[in-house]
Amino acid sequence: MELPTLVYVPCFSGAPWNTERLTALAGYPSLSPALPEGVNDIERYADVLAAEVSGLNRYVLVGDSFGANIALALAVRQPEGLTGLVMSGGFAANPLSSALSKNVMLAMAKLRGAAYRQLVLRVHAHRLSSPHDFEGQVPWSKDDSRSLFLENTPAQSFGARVRAVVAADYTEQLSQVNVPTLILTPSHDTLIGDDAARVLREGIPHAREQVLERTGHMFRFSHPESYAQAVADFLAGESL
């Protein structure tokens, strides 16, 4: 049986995945499109992703953070060719539950220029960080996170994606995911929180969760080899 194509769905930065250190997955064909700019609706992101995978016979969606939400949005449609789903640091609905947090998030999404570069991205990098980011195969810092966004994410797109996160909610559609699913969770994630993985785990029929100890939300960047091995073990275990 031919190996499925691994379709890597980008995080909030929108940047295509750097797969160089995903050693355990090197044998799989892969596709890593960038996110479209200025899109403020998860369903529209899912439409773009659906077009990207339309010619694939067998594929697994591997979505990270914001990309996990996009992958989920496509998976609930039960598209032809989808054989598996991996969501890391993902969520079914906006993980910020309080009205105050949502309003602050939406206010920051409107900032542009120096305010975006110096305030918004510094705050965001802080929220992405964990005490374990320096312990991985690629030591990661807040400056690295900020640089990722400076290089790949215009302020307009950052703001649009904030609005997409706030509006999206797939909680009631989780039972429609009909493929084996891995929920890959970092052990320390103050951005997303513990409840998000539980909702996914309990709502998706064929889901299992794996927690990578001593990792944070940016574990795809800081612990790429550990991350890839967890995905590879899942694919092998499900004979994908």
ABEGO torsion letter per residue (X at the ends): XBBBBBBBBBBAAGBBBBAAABAAAAABBBBBBBBBBGBABAAAAAAAAAAAAAABABBBBBBBEAAAAAAAAAAAAGBBGBABBBBBGBBABBABABAAAAAAAAAAAABBEAAAAAAAAAAAAAAABBAAAAABABBBBAAAAAAAAAAABBAAAAAAAAAAAAABBAAAAAAABABBBBBBBBABBAAAEAAAAAAAAAABAABBBBBBBGBBAAAAAABAAAAAAAAAAAAAAAGX
